[in-house]
Amino acid sequence: MIQLCLLLLLLVGCGAHHQTSYQPEALRYYPLLPPSSYRRTVAIEQLIEGWAKGEHFQFHSQLEIDAYHMLVLGFTTFQIKAFVIRYDGKTVDVENFTDRKMPFPPEMVLSDIQKILWPALPNRDGWHIVDDTTSKVRLVFFAGQLVTRIQYRGPSPIDGDVELVDLQYGYQLHIHTLNVGG
């Protein structure tokens, strides 16, 4: 989901289908967990609104998670398919249907989805997670520095709005869940 996050900038236009390559080592993000670690099957439709690099953007997404994969579909405001991200726990595949280069690698988008949706995240490889259930906040630290703040506005990540603020890369997302199936 969710979520999802930084591909928001690419959703302004649409063009020919093409694969996009990245250099993920240049960006730091929470390491991906296998889809099976979510421990349930869910399909979520969301409206994502965000701010990055002085720009405001909005798009629809559909997310499916089961024990074997994560699938993220992004749509422009005109409901034209903009991108597809698939993750099977080992390989991330992306298709970009726009003429814009995606600003961040798909692994980073999947990482944001997992940071938002996963009920528990393990501390690992310099990453430390703090969940405050009273204030419904998740804080994500890397090397002792706060890099992401997630505020849940409902009883669960898929039942209520979610705000994600990435302090490291300077973007903010407001995620509104429209529909949940399982």
C-alpha positions in Angstrom: 0.0 0.0 0.0 -0.5 1.6 0.7 0.9 3.2 0.3 2.9 3.6 -1.8 4.6 5.9 -2.2 7.1 7.7 -4.0 5.9 6.8 -7.5 3.5 9.5 -7.1 5.4 12.0 -9.2 5.3 9.7 -12.2 1.5 9.7 -12.4 1.2 13.0 -14.2 1.2 11.6 -17.7 1.1 8.4 -19.6 3.1 7.0 -22.5 4.6 3.9 -23.9 5.2 0.8 -21.8 8.8 0.3 -20.8 11.0 -1.2 -18.1 12.9 1.2 -15.8 16.3 0.5 -14.2 17.5 1.8 -10.9 20.6 1.9 -8.7 18.9 1.0 -5.3 22.2 1.0 -3.5 22.1 4.8 -3.8 19.0 5.1 -1.6 18.5 3.7 1.9 15.2 2.0 2.8 14.0 -0.5 5.4 14.9 -4.0 4.0 12.0 -5.8 2.4 10.3 -8.7 4.2 8.8 -11.6 2.4 5.0 -11.2 1.5 4.2 -14.2 3.7 5.4 -12.3 6.8 2.2 -10.2 6.5 0.3 -13.4 7.5 -3.0 -12.6 5.7 -4.4 -12.0 2.3 -5.8 -8.6 1.5 -6.8 -6.4 -1.4 -6.9 -2.7 -0.8 -8.0 0.2 -2.9 -6.6 3.6 -1.8 -6.4 7.2 -2.7 -2.9 8.6 -2.2 -2.2 12.3 -1.8 1.3 13.5 -1.4 3.8 16.3 -1.4 7.4 16.0 -2.6 10.0 18.4 -4.0 7.5 21.3 -3.7 4.9 19.5 -5.7 1.4 18.1 -4.8 0.2 14.9 -6.4 -2.7 12.5 -6.1 -3.4 9.0 -7.5 -5.3 5.8 -6.9 -3.7 2.5 -6.1 -4.7 -1.1 -5.7 -2.6 -3.4 -3.6 -2.8 -7.1 -3.2 -0.9 -9.1 -0.6 -0.9 -12.8 -0.1 1.6 -15.4 1.1 3.4 -15.4 -2.3 3.4 -11.9 -3.6 2.7 -8.2 -3.3 1.2 -6.5 -6.3 0.9 -2.7 -6.5 -1.1 -1.0 -9.3 -0.9 2.8 -9.7 -3.5 4.8 -11.7 -3.4 8.4 -12.8 -6.2 10.7 -11.7 -7.9 9.8 -15.0 -7.8 6.1 -14.0 -5.2 5.2 -16.6 -2.8 2.5 -15.5 0.6 4.2 -14.7 2.7 1.4 -13.2 2.7 -2.1 -11.8 5.1 -3.4 -9.2 5.3 -7.1 -8.4 7.3 -8.7 -5.5 7.5 -12.4 -4.8 9.8 -12.2 -1.8 12.9 -12.5 -3.9 12.5 -10.4 -7.1 11.0 -7.0 -7.7 9.6 -6.4 -11.2 8.2 -3.0 -12.4 6.4 -1.9 -15.5 6.1 1.9 -16.0 3.4 2.9 -18.5 4.2 6.6 -18.4 6.8 8.7 -20.2 8.2 9.8 -16.8 11.1 8.2 -15.0 10.1 6.9 -11.6 11.8 9.1 -8.9 12.6 6.2 -6.6 13.1 2.5 -7.0 10.1 0.2 -6.6 11.9 -1.4 -3.6 11.5 1.9 -1.7 7.8 2.0 -2.5 7.4 -1.6 -1.3 9.3 -0.8 1.8 7.0 2.1 2.6 4.0 -0.2 2.2 5.5 -2.7 4.6 6.4 0.0 7.1 2.8 1.2 7.0 0.9 -2.1 6.9 2.9 -4.8 8.7 1.7 -5.2 12.2 5.2 -5.7 13.5 8.6 -4.9 12.0 11.8 -6.5 13.3 14.8 -4.3 14.1 17.5 -5.2 11.6 20.7 -4.0 9.9 20.8 -0.6 11.7 17.0 -0.1 11.6 15.1 0.3 14.8 11.2 0.5 15.0 9.2 2.1 17.8 5.5 1.5 17.9 3.5 3.7 20.2 0.0 2.0 20.3 -1.4 4.7 22.6 -0.8 7.5 20.2 -1.0 5.3 17.1 2.4 6.3 15.8 5.2 4.2 14.3 8.7 5.7 14.3 11.4 4.3 12.0 15.1 5.0 12.9 18.2 4.2 10.9 21.6 4.5 12.7 19.9 6.2 15.6 18.3 8.9 13.4 14.5 9.2 12.9 13.9 8.8 9.2 10.1 8.0 9.0 7.1 8.9 11.1 3.8 7.2 10.5 0.5 8.4 12.1 -2.5 6.1 12.1 -5.9 7.8 12.2 -8.0 4.7 12.6 -8.1 1.5 14.5 -5.8 -0.3 12.0 -3.6 0.7 9.0 -6.4 -0.4 6.6 -9.3 1.0 8.6 -8.6 4.7 8.7 -6.3 7.3 7.1 -2.6 7.1 7.5 0.0 9.9 7.3 3.6 9.1 6.4 6.4 11.7 6.7 9.8 10.7 5.3 12.3 13.0 6.9 15.3 11.5 5.0 14.0 12.1 1.5 11.5 14.9 2.2 8.2 13.6 1.1 4.8 13.3 2.8 1.9 11.0 2.0 -1.8 11.0 3.1 -3.4 7.6 2.4 -7.1 7.1 2.4 -8.4 3.5 2.2 -11.4 3.3 -0.1 -12.1 -0.4 -0.1 -10.7 -3.5 1.6 -11.3 -7.1 0.5 -9.6 -10.3 1.6 
